[in-house]
Amino acid sequence: MLSPTPLAPYAPKNVLLPPIGEHTLVRPHGTDGFSAQDGIDELCRSIRLLLHDLEQEGRTPMTVLDIAVRMGLSRGVVILVVAELLRRNLVRVSRQISTPSDPRTEVRDAWSDLSHCDPELRSAKVLVMGDPELSRTFIGSCSEVGPISHGEVIYVRNVGIPSSSPDAYSPPVTTRVSMGRIPLKGMSLHLLGGVDVDVDVFSTLWSTLVRDACAALVVTHADDLEGAAVALGFLAKHRVPALLVLHHGHETPDLEAVRTRLGLAEERTVLCDVRSRPATRAALGDVIDQRTLTVYDAHPIYPETGETA
């Protein structure tokens, strides 16, 4: 009597790709090569070769934004290429930490060949919004690894104009995105911000950056509360825990007056000298502390108009 043929282990046909963001760490995986048939193949080969060479040198894994800066590519293109490399089983990425850890996820990453995430790579992202100059200073002071800066080209859709029209989009707007890094035991914490955009393109850019953010800081002067209110309203809409960081240099602003004007609770505001590492680290610790990881009970109030977000 013939013995039955052993069945192959179950493997789903379509494995969902993990979220990929600016702060996603990417590491080469496997040894299979491929021939370049088109533009995406060539980009895949170039980026994987870069990752492989850096790993051979003993360098830390690169983030998506690191790759974009190094290769002179946009964030979106790098994200698409990394997704393609994941499908080809040629890279592994970090698990994004934006919610409490799930033990099932840890087991899947460690034991399953079907996981696209490297069990040794963890990354998290905190947004630094508000005044562009202050937010860049905050990122530089708080980061352990010097910030990188990436040029971003934004196209804004004109409301009410058909997509087929040549006037469907406004002229491109160029801005810069800064990202710093704080290596921690078992994970890499990234600070993303320093974006200089006006209200017209605000939601277009930040709606892509806010994905998978575990918290946000809104850094501002006491005389620029209108911009801070827009940022706070945006974060409340996306249910991202946030802290208003009021910069003080030679003078101490009236924190209570700011709280009253914006309708913020005491634990949602803090004074901070953004030039100081201890001060910026303390503000960062406040926003990621579990005691402050709750979303606003009420939306902040916009100055002048009195309208809620």
NORKA-V880189 format. One record per residue. N is the residue number from 1. OMEGA is omega in degrees with one decimal (NA if undefined). BURIAL is I if it has 24 or more other C-alpha atoms within 12 Angstrom, else O. D_LAST is the distance of its C-alpha to the last C-alpha in Angstrom with 2 decimals. Layout:
[[N/OMEGA/BURIAL/D_LAST] [N/OMEGA/BURIAL/D_LAST]]
This chain:
[[1/-178.7/O/74.57] [2/176.3/O/71.82] [3/-179.0/O/68.84] [4/177.6/O/65.48] [5/-179.7/O/63.42] [6/179.8/O/60.57] [7/176.0/O/57.11] [8/177.9/O/54.66] [9/179.3/O/51.59] [10/175.4/O/48.68] [11/179.2/O/46.12] [12/-178.7/O/43.21] [13/-177.1/O/43.37] [14/178.3/O/39.74] [15/-178.6/O/38.17] [16/177.1/O/34.40] [17/177.8/I/33.44] [18/175.9/I/31.21] [19/178.5/I/27.86] [20/179.8/I/28.59] [21/-178.8/I/26.31] [22/-174.5/I/26.88] [23/-179.7/I/28.03] [24/176.4/I/30.33] [25/-175.5/I/33.88] [26/-179.6/I/36.64] [27/179.1/I/40.30] [28/-178.6/I/43.27] [29/177.2/I/44.90] [30/-176.9/O/48.17] [31/-177.0/O/50.94] [32/175.3/O/51.04] [33/177.2/O/50.97] [34/178.7/O/50.37] [35/-178.7/O/51.54] [36/179.9/O/49.21] [37/-177.7/O/49.22] [38/-176.6/O/46.24] [39/-179.1/O/43.43] [40/176.3/O/41.34] [41/-178.6/O/44.51] [42/177.4/O/45.19] [43/177.7/I/41.73] [44/-178.4/I/42.08] [45/-178.5/I/45.46] [46/-177.7/I/44.40] [47/179.0/I/41.45] [48/177.2/I/43.48] [49/176.8/I/46.33] [50/-179.9/I/44.08] [51/-179.6/I/42.82] [52/-178.8/I/46.41] [53/179.8/O/47.81] [54/178.0/O/45.27] [55/178.2/O/45.97] [56/178.1/O/49.69] [57/-179.5/O/49.15] [58/-179.7/O/47.48] [59/177.4/O/44.08] [60/179.0/I/40.83] [61/179.8/I/38.93] [62/171.3/I/36.71] [63/175.8/I/33.02] [64/-179.4/I/31.81] [65/173.9/I/30.58] [66/-179.5/I/34.00] [67/-179.8/I/35.71] [68/179.1/I/33.64] [69/-176.8/I/34.57] [70/-174.9/O/38.17] [71/-177.6/O/38.73] [72/-178.7/O/36.79] [73/175.6/I/34.70] [74/176.7/I/31.05] [75/-175.9/I/28.90] [76/179.6/I/28.86] [77/-179.7/I/32.65] [78/178.3/I/33.31] [79/178.3/I/31.14] [80/-179.4/I/33.12] [81/178.4/I/36.39] [82/176.9/I/35.67] [83/178.4/I/34.85] [84/177.3/I/38.19] [85/175.5/I/40.02] [86/179.5/I/38.68] [87/180.0/I/40.03] [88/177.5/I/43.34] [89/-176.9/I/43.36] [90/174.7/I/43.79] [91/168.6/I/40.96] [92/-177.4/I/39.08] [93/179.7/I/35.54] [94/172.6/I/33.72] [95/-178.9/I/31.90] [96/-179.8/I/28.16] [97/176.0/I/27.14] [98/178.1/I/23.53] [99/177.3/O/24.47] [100/-176.0/O/27.50] [101/177.3/O/30.78] [102/-179.9/O/32.56] [103/179.6/O/36.38] [104/177.5/O/37.02] [105/-179.9/I/35.29] [106/-179.9/O/37.48] [107/-178.8/O/40.62] [108/-179.4/O/39.78] [109/-175.0/I/39.26] [110/-171.1/O/42.44] [111/-170.2/O/44.78] [112/173.6/O/43.73] [113/-178.2/O/44.75] [114/-179.8/I/42.06] [115/176.8/I/39.21] [116/-175.2/I/37.89] [117/176.5/I/36.70] [118/-177.2/I/39.01] [119/-179.5/I/39.34] [120/-177.9/O/39.72] [121/174.6/I/36.53] [122/179.0/I/33.14] [123/178.1/I/30.12] [124/-175.4/I/26.58] [125/172.2/I/23.76] [126/178.5/I/21.36] [127/173.6/I/18.95] [128/-174.7/I/19.23] [129/178.5/I/16.44] [130/-179.2/I/15.94] [131/-174.9/I/18.94] [132/-178.3/I/21.34] [133/179.0/I/24.50] [134/-178.3/I/23.39] [135/176.5/I/22.09] [136/177.3/I/25.43] [137/178.4/I/27.34] [138/-178.9/I/25.59] [139/179.9/I/26.48] [140/-179.6/I/30.01] [141/-172.6/I/30.59] [142/-172.0/I/29.32] [143/173.1/I/30.97] [144/178.0/O/34.49] [145/-175.8/O/35.07] [146/-177.0/O/34.47] [147/170.6/I/31.34] [148/-179.2/I/31.87] [149/-175.8/I/30.22] [150/176.4/I/29.77] [151/-176.7/I/29.35] [152/177.7/I/26.77] [153/-174.2/I/27.06] [154/174.3/I/24.02] [155/-177.3/O/24.43] [156/180.0/I/21.57] [157/176.9/O/22.13] [158/-176.2/O/22.39] [159/175.0/O/20.72] [160/179.8/O/23.42] [161/-178.9/O/26.34] [162/-178.1/O/28.44] [163/179.8/O/28.63] [164/-178.0/O/32.39] [165/176.3/O/32.09] [166/178.9/O/32.89] [167/-176.6/O/29.89] [168/-178.3/O/27.43] [169/176.6/O/26.07] [170/176.6/O/25.56] [171/-177.1/O/27.94] [172/177.6/O/27.27] [173/-179.8/O/25.36] [174/176.5/O/26.84] [175/180.0/O/25.12] [176/177.1/I/26.14] [177/179.3/I/24.86] [178/177.5/I/26.42] [179/174.3/I/27.21] [180/-176.1/I/29.19] [181/173.3/I/30.90] [182/177.1/I/31.99] [183/177.8/O/34.80] [184/178.6/O/34.84] [185/176.6/O/37.44] [186/179.8/O/36.90] [187/177.4/I/33.79] [188/-178.8/I/32.24] [189/-176.0/I/28.87] [190/176.3/I/27.19] [191/-173.7/I/24.72] [192/179.6/I/22.99] [193/-178.0/I/21.27] [194/-174.5/I/22.51] [195/-179.2/I/20.95] [196/179.6/I/21.23] [197/176.5/I/19.19] [198/-174.1/O/17.46] [199/-176.1/O/14.17] [200/-178.2/O/16.23] [201/-176.3/I/17.29] [202/-174.9/I/14.54] [203/-180.0/I/13.26] [204/-178.3/O/16.93] [205/-173.8/I/18.28] [206/177.6/I/15.83] [207/175.8/O/15.55] [208/-177.8/O/19.27] [209/-173.3/I/19.35] [210/-176.6/I/16.93] [211/176.8/I/19.42] [212/175.2/I/21.38] [213/-179.5/I/19.79] [214/179.8/I/20.58] [215/179.7/I/18.33] [216/173.9/I/16.72] [217/175.9/I/17.29] [218/-173.5/I/15.33] [219/-174.4/I/18.28] [220/169.7/I/18.16] [221/178.2/I/20.21] [222/-178.6/I/19.59] [223/179.1/O/19.71] [224/-175.1/I/17.00] [225/-179.1/I/13.87] [226/177.2/I/11.81] [227/178.2/I/12.37] [228/-179.9/I/11.74] [229/177.1/I/8.25] [230/-180.0/I/7.61] [231/179.7/I/9.62] [232/177.2/I/8.21] [233/177.4/I/4.75] [234/-178.8/I/7.44] [235/177.2/I/9.69] [236/178.6/I/7.94] [237/-179.5/O/7.71] [238/175.9/I/11.32] [239/176.1/I/12.29] [240/177.6/I/13.92] [241/-173.5/I/15.12] [242/178.2/I/14.33] [243/174.9/I/16.03] [244/-179.6/I/15.51] [245/-177.9/I/18.97] [246/-177.4/I/20.07] [247/172.3/I/23.19] [248/177.5/I/26.19] [249/-179.6/O/29.49] [250/-179.7/O/32.04] [251/179.4/O/29.83] [252/-179.7/O/27.68] [253/179.7/O/24.33] [254/-175.5/O/23.30] [255/-179.0/I/21.12] [256/178.5/O/20.72] [257/178.0/O/19.47] [258/178.4/I/16.79] [259/-178.9/I/15.73] [260/-177.3/O/15.75] [261/-177.7/I/13.80] [262/-179.8/I/10.84] [263/-176.8/I/11.36] [264/175.5/I/12.78] [265/-176.6/I/15.89] [266/-176.7/O/19.12] [267/179.8/I/19.50] [268/-179.1/I/16.25] [269/179.9/I/17.73] [270/172.1/I/21.12] [271/-176.4/I/23.44] [272/169.6/I/25.14] [273/-172.4/I/27.67] [274/177.7/I/26.63] [275/-174.3/O/30.31] [276/177.0/O/31.52] [277/178.8/O/31.91] [278/-178.5/O/32.22] [279/-179.9/I/29.06] [280/177.3/I/26.96] [281/178.5/I/28.55] [282/178.3/I/27.72] [283/177.2/I/23.99] [284/177.9/I/24.16] [285/179.3/I/26.09] [286/-173.9/I/23.54] [287/179.6/I/20.69] [288/175.3/I/23.07] [289/-176.6/O/24.84] [290/-178.6/O/24.68] [291/-179.4/O/23.77] [292/-179.1/I/20.33] [293/173.0/I/19.63] [294/-177.2/I/17.22] [295/-178.8/I/13.53] [296/172.3/I/11.27] [297/177.2/O/12.24] [298/179.5/O/9.15] [299/176.7/I/5.62] [300/-177.1/I/6.23] [301/176.9/I/6.44] [302/175.9/I/6.98] [303/177.0/I/10.79] [304/-174.1/O/13.00] [305/-176.8/O/10.88] [306/-179.4/O/9.59] [307/177.5/O/6.64] [308/-179.5/O/3.77] [309/NA/I/0.00]]
